[in-house]
Amino acid sequence: MGSWETNARKCGQANGTTTWKITGSQGGTRTFQKEGYCLDSNAGGKVYMKKCNGGNYQKWQEQYVAAGWKYKNVATGRYLDANSGGNVYTEPGNGGLYQVWKVS
């Protein structure tokens, strides 16, 4: 377990930073939780907070790469991604650094 902090403006806090509790097994399927809500996604690439329900849209397959971790949504097969503006969404795997996340 660990925590994951993002400056994503779309994920909750007014100051633009959200710290998530990460559950699941390292290198396996993970869930990002905060106060009863989980990081959720859809096939259109949107990422948002939704009440935790255990569904595959809230599960992320974790993959270690040299620069950090990549997270692939179990339901959609799309990777957690971001841009320089702090927006978080999912995209097909593209090898970009915005699809690599640091966990502490």
Backbone as a chain_set.jsonl record, in Angstrom:
{"seq": "MGSWETNARKCGQANGTTTWKITGSQGGTRTFQKEGYCLDSNAGGKVYMKKCNGGNYQKWQEQYVAAGWKYKNVATGRYLDANSGGNVYTEPGNGGLYQVWKVS", "coords": {"N": [[0.827, -1.167, 0.0], [0.306, 2.32, -0.447], [0.569, 5.812, -1.128], [-0.766, 8.127, -3.453], [-0.288, 11.055, -5.047], [-1.797, 13.616, -6.834], [-1.824, 16.446, -8.987], [-4.09, 16.909, -10.267], [-6.705, 18.746, -11.506], [-9.294, 17.952, -11.918], [-9.991, 16.054, -10.071], [-10.966, 16.543, -7.484], [-10.061, 18.165, -4.943], [-10.144, 21.634, -4.037], [-7.766, 23.068, -4.193], [-6.462, 21.762, -6.137], [-4.962, 19.471, -5.622], [-4.928, 16.063, -4.852], [-4.7, 13.394, -2.607], [-4.472, 9.969, -2.779], [-5.483, 6.882, -1.311], [-3.986, 3.847, -1.896], [-5.048, 0.666, -2.712], [-4.793, -2.93, -2.885], [-2.638, -5.302, -4.627], [0.884, -4.936, -5.078], [2.069, -4.491, -8.326], [-0.125, -5.739, -9.275], [-3.69, -5.624, -9.456], [-5.013, -2.469, -8.711], [-6.739, -0.106, -6.596], [-7.73, 3.236, -6.29], [-8.455, 5.194, -3.6], [-10.43, 7.593, -1.788], [-11.892, 8.861, 0.95], [-14.223, 7.176, 0.786], [-14.739, 7.293, -1.891], [-13.782, 6.333, -5.2], [-11.258, 6.317, -7.746], [-12.466, 6.457, -10.918], [-13.431, 5.49, -14.241], [-14.325, 5.777, -17.761], [-15.276, 4.405, -20.993], [-14.98, 6.486, -22.757], [-12.769, 7.89, -21.988], [-12.85, 9.587, -19.825], [-12.025, 10.515, -16.455], [-12.844, 10.308, -13.074], [-14.209, 10.858, -9.752], [-16.047, 8.476, -7.942], [-18.509, 6.869, -5.916], [-17.126, 4.128, -4.223], [-17.431, 0.949, -5.684], [-16.437, -1.491, -6.376], [-16.322, -2.26, -9.011], [-15.003, -3.008, -12.332], [-14.321, -0.664, -13.686], [-13.204, 0.845, -11.759], [-10.876, -0.342, -11.165], [-7.403, -0.755, -11.57], [-4.78, -1.933, -13.479], [-1.558, -2.411, -12.482], [1.651, -1.542, -13.626], [5.091, -1.73, -13.567], [7.541, 0.497, -14.753], [10.717, 1.786, -15.853], [10.764, 4.529, -15.113], [8.713, 4.842, -13.251], [5.323, 4.096, -12.438], [2.752, 2.609, -14.408], [-0.742, 2.736, -15.104], [-3.349, 0.774, -16.042], [-6.657, 0.757, -17.004], [-8.892, -1.702, -15.952], [-11.414, -2.278, -17.076], [-11.56, -0.761, -19.475], [-9.103, -0.886, -20.777], [-7.537, 1.271, -21.226], [-4.948, 3.685, -20.505], [-4.094, 5.495, -17.523], [-3.636, 8.892, -17.796], [-2.26, 12.191, -18.303], [-1.95, 15.778, -18.706], [0.114, 18.705, -19.331], [-1.381, 20.72, -18.252], [-2.539, 19.707, -15.991], [-4.785, 18.142, -16.198], [-6.501, 15.06, -15.937], [-7.044, 11.954, -17.507], [-7.898, 9.1, -19.578], [-6.031, 7.254, -21.997], [-5.198, 5.307, -24.93], [-2.307, 3.157, -24.642], [0.698, 4.947, -25.039], [3.37, 5.308, -24.619], [4.235, 7.689, -23.563], [5.535, 10.094, -21.17], [3.622, 11.233, -19.509], [1.977, 9.2, -18.896], [3.179, 7.852, -16.919], [3.517, 7.374, -13.491], [4.388, 8.571, -10.235], [4.715, 7.045, -7.092], [4.39, 7.264, -3.616]], "CA": [[0.0, 0.0, 0.0], [1.015, 3.582, -0.486], [-0.315, 6.908, -1.478], [-0.519, 8.683, -4.766], [-0.766, 12.435, -5.044], [-1.868, 14.199, -8.164], [-2.257, 17.839, -9.038], [-5.19, 16.914, -11.219], [-7.774, 19.669, -11.133], [-10.6, 17.328, -12.089], [-10.159, 14.942, -9.147], [-11.579, 16.765, -6.198], [-9.732, 19.253, -4.042], [-10.176, 22.98, -4.603], [-6.407, 23.529, -4.475], [-5.942, 21.015, -7.275], [-4.162, 18.316, -5.236], [-5.654, 14.998, -4.184], [-3.898, 12.243, -2.215], [-5.289, 8.765, -2.824], [-5.032, 5.655, -0.67], [-3.916, 2.803, -2.91], [-5.259, -0.677, -2.18], [-4.511, -3.994, -3.838], [-1.297, -5.863, -4.545], [1.877, -4.29, -5.928], [2.223, -5.198, -9.591], [-1.4, -6.362, -9.613], [-4.798, -4.699, -9.638], [-5.076, -1.458, -7.67], [-7.864, 0.814, -6.498], [-7.36, 4.505, -5.68], [-9.601, 5.56, -2.773], [-10.399, 8.785, -0.938], [-13.134, 9.158, 1.673], [-15.335, 6.393, 0.27], [-14.826, 7.448, -3.342], [-12.694, 5.696, -5.941], [-10.955, 6.817, -9.08], [-13.304, 5.712, -11.848], [-13.219, 5.909, -15.624], [-15.276, 5.222, -18.722], [-14.694, 4.096, -22.309], [-14.723, 7.735, -23.458], [-11.522, 8.466, -21.522], [-13.02, 10.459, -18.668], [-11.612, 10.02, -15.147], [-13.601, 11.056, -12.081], [-14.444, 10.193, -8.482], [-17.38, 7.885, -7.822], [-18.592, 5.986, -4.75], [-16.484, 2.837, -4.48], [-18.414, -0.108, -5.919], [-15.743, -2.738, -6.688], [-16.418, -2.575, -10.43], [-13.773, -2.985, -13.112], [-13.979, 0.699, -14.077], [-12.463, 1.419, -10.641], [-9.68, -1.165, -10.961], [-6.287, -0.348, -12.426], [-3.676, -2.886, -13.535], [-0.32, -1.682, -12.242], [2.816, -2.031, -14.367], [6.289, -0.946, -13.268], [8.469, 0.855, -15.822], [11.92, 2.38, -15.258], [10.529, 5.876, -14.587], [7.618, 4.863, -12.278], [4.235, 3.129, -12.595], [1.673, 2.856, -15.368], [-1.999, 2.17, -14.624], [-4.253, 0.443, -17.148], [-7.987, 0.486, -16.492], [-9.276, -3.088, -16.215], [-12.607, -2.328, -17.927], [-11.426, -0.117, -20.782], [-7.804, -1.14, -21.38], [-6.877, 2.569, -21.465], [-4.0, 4.05, -19.459], [-4.227, 6.76, -16.823], [-2.8, 9.847, -18.508], [-2.453, 13.581, -17.894], [-1.254, 16.734, -19.575], [0.836, 19.738, -18.585], [-2.363, 21.566, -17.589], [-3.021, 19.046, -14.789], [-5.993, 17.368, -16.462], [-6.3, 13.609, -15.922], [-7.962, 11.237, -18.387], [-7.252, 7.87, -20.042], [-5.689, 7.162, -23.42], [-4.487, 4.066, -25.244], [-0.884, 3.239, -24.321], [1.422, 5.7, -26.058], [4.777, 5.411, -24.259], [4.55, 9.032, -23.084], [5.857, 10.263, -19.754], [2.421, 11.597, -18.752], [1.324, 7.955, -18.491], [4.022, 7.267, -15.864], [3.156, 8.014, -12.228], [5.235, 8.351, -9.064], [3.952, 6.647, -5.918], [5.213, 7.298, -2.394]], "C": [[0.875, 1.235, 0.0], [0.034, 4.691, -0.731], [0.14, 7.484, -2.8], [-1.101, 10.074, -4.762], [-0.742, 12.967, -6.457], [-2.284, 15.659, -8.062], [-3.418, 17.995, -10.001], [-6.34, 17.78, -10.737], [-9.147, 19.014, -11.165], [-10.906, 16.299, -11.005], [-10.589, 15.319, -7.738], [-11.243, 18.03, -5.444], [-9.726, 20.603, -4.75], [-8.783, 23.493, -4.954], [-5.743, 22.737, -5.597], [-5.108, 19.806, -6.908], [-5.026, 17.323, -4.481], [-4.683, 13.886, -3.854], [-4.823, 11.053, -2.098], [-4.663, 7.663, -1.989], [-5.082, 4.571, -1.746], [-4.099, 1.452, -2.234], [-5.001, -1.69, -3.282], [-3.069, -4.436, -3.714], [-0.353, -5.176, -5.524], [2.096, -5.137, -7.174], [0.949, -5.888, -10.045], [-2.464, -5.318, -9.869], [-4.885, -3.766, -8.435], [-6.381, -0.686, -7.737], [-7.357, 2.063, -5.786], [-8.578, 5.034, -4.938], [-9.34, 6.851, -2.013], [-11.793, 8.989, -0.366], [-14.35, 8.462, 1.076], [-15.562, 6.508, -1.225], [-13.599, 6.817, -3.991], [-12.488, 6.402, -7.27], [-11.643, 5.901, -10.071], [-13.041, 6.244, -13.251], [-14.339, 5.366, -16.496], [-14.591, 5.03, -20.068], [-14.379, 5.353, -23.111], [-13.456, 8.438, -22.994], [-11.645, 9.39, -20.329], [-12.58, 9.744, -17.396], [-12.268, 10.917, -14.11], [-13.682, 10.251, -10.799], [-15.887, 9.697, -8.457], [-17.368, 6.996, -6.578], [-17.975, 4.642, -5.104], [-17.546, 1.75, -4.613], [-17.768, -1.436, -6.299], [-15.762, -3.119, -8.153], [-15.091, -2.423, -11.154], [-13.38, -1.595, -13.596], [-13.2, 1.421, -12.973], [-11.19, 0.633, -10.333], [-8.643, -0.817, -12.018], [-5.181, -1.379, -12.347], [-2.371, -2.106, -13.473], [0.841, -2.349, -12.986], [4.006, -1.129, -14.064], [7.101, -0.734, -14.537], [9.609, 1.615, -15.162], [11.655, 3.726, -14.58], [9.428, 5.94, -13.525], [6.606, 3.764, -12.562], [3.261, 3.581, -13.665], [0.437, 2.145, -14.849], [-2.969, 2.029, -15.782], [-5.615, 0.082, -16.553], [-8.43, -0.912, -16.914], [-10.447, -3.166, -17.199], [-12.359, -1.817, -19.336], [-10.131, -0.449, -21.511], [-7.029, 0.135, -21.69], [-6.019, 2.929, -20.255], [-4.319, 5.406, -18.84], [-3.193, 7.721, -17.393], [-3.101, 11.243, -17.973], [-1.804, 14.478, -18.927], [-0.619, 17.812, -18.713], [-0.104, 20.701, -17.87], [-2.941, 20.949, -16.328], [-4.311, 18.276, -14.978], [-5.653, 15.887, -16.527], [-7.41, 12.959, -16.731], [-7.314, 9.905, -18.721], [-7.065, 7.935, -21.547], [-5.158, 5.759, -23.683], [-3.001, 4.242, -24.905], [-0.122, 3.948, -25.43], [2.904, 5.878, -25.741], [5.19, 6.76, -23.715], [4.793, 9.092, -21.592], [4.647, 10.654, -18.914], [1.591, 10.365, -18.38], [2.127, 7.22, -17.404], [3.805, 8.073, -14.59], [4.136, 7.647, -11.137], [4.342, 8.051, -7.869], [4.88, 6.69, -4.718], [4.463, 6.728, -1.215]], "O": [[2.039, 1.193, 0.399], [-1.175, 4.53, -0.562], [1.295, 7.335, -3.2], [-2.291, 10.25, -4.498], [0.232, 12.782, -7.186], [-3.014, 16.045, -7.149], [-3.69, 19.092, -10.489], [-6.882, 17.55, -9.656], [-10.07, 19.484, -10.499], [-11.991, 15.718, -11.016], [-10.572, 14.457, -6.86], [-12.101, 18.904, -5.323], [-9.35, 20.701, -5.918], [-8.627, 24.265, -5.901], [-4.6, 23.008, -5.964], [-4.578, 19.153, -7.807], [-5.769, 17.7, -3.575], [-3.914, 13.464, -4.719], [-5.839, 11.11, -1.405], [-3.441, 7.524, -1.962], [-6.097, 4.401, -2.422], [-3.384, 1.129, -1.286], [-4.992, -1.349, -4.465], [-2.356, -4.004, -2.809], [-0.732, -4.87, -6.655], [2.284, -6.35, -7.087], [0.938, -6.55, -11.082], [-2.186, -4.257, -10.428], [-4.838, -4.21, -7.287], [-7.037, -0.617, -8.777], [-6.636, 1.965, -4.793], [-9.614, 5.298, -5.548], [-8.208, 7.166, -1.645], [-12.748, 9.254, -1.096], [-15.392, 9.089, 0.881], [-16.477, 5.888, -1.767], [-12.519, 6.776, -3.402], [-13.405, 6.997, -7.836], [-11.419, 4.69, -10.057], [-12.488, 7.332, -13.415], [-15.189, 4.6, -16.039], [-13.449, 5.45, -20.253], [-13.59, 5.295, -24.054], [-13.097, 9.478, -23.545], [-10.64, 9.926, -19.862], [-12.737, 8.53, -17.267], [-12.256, 12.141, -14.244], [-13.27, 9.091, -10.761], [-16.812, 10.388, -8.884], [-16.331, 6.433, -6.227], [-18.264, 4.08, -6.161], [-18.442, 1.635, -3.776], [-18.478, -2.417, -6.523], [-15.273, -4.188, -8.516], [-14.166, -1.786, -10.65], [-12.207, -1.366, -13.892], [-12.608, 2.473, -13.212], [-10.506, 0.916, -9.349], [-8.959, -0.615, -13.19], [-4.689, -1.673, -11.258], [-2.113, -1.244, -14.312], [0.984, -3.571, -12.968], [3.945, 0.083, -14.274], [7.323, -1.67, -15.305], [9.476, 2.047, -14.017], [12.276, 4.025, -13.56], [9.222, 7.004, -12.941], [6.978, 2.637, -12.888], [2.979, 4.77, -13.814], [0.536, 1.086, -14.229], [-3.36, 3.009, -16.417], [-5.708, -0.797, -15.696], [-8.354, -1.265, -18.091], [-10.462, -4.039, -18.067], [-12.888, -2.376, -20.297], [-10.059, -0.312, -22.732], [-5.986, 0.087, -22.342], [-6.317, 2.534, -19.128], [-4.752, 6.335, -19.522], [-2.008, 7.395, -17.463], [-4.09, 11.444, -17.268], [-1.193, 14.013, -19.889], [-0.799, 17.824, -17.495], [0.325, 21.426, -16.972], [-3.751, 21.584, -15.651], [-4.882, 17.796, -13.998], [-4.636, 15.503, -17.105], [-8.571, 13.362, -16.651], [-6.25, 9.606, -18.181], [-7.831, 8.577, -22.267], [-4.712, 5.087, -22.753], [-2.502, 5.367, -24.885], [-0.262, 3.613, -26.606], [3.625, 6.524, -26.502], [6.368, 6.973, -23.43], [4.315, 8.243, -20.84], [4.651, 10.422, -17.705], [0.617, 10.472, -17.635], [1.785, 6.101, -17.022], [3.897, 9.3, -14.599], [4.659, 6.533, -11.115], [3.333, 8.723, -7.657], [6.014, 6.215, -4.781], [5.0, 6.677, -0.108]]}, "num_chains": 1, "name": "protein.A"}
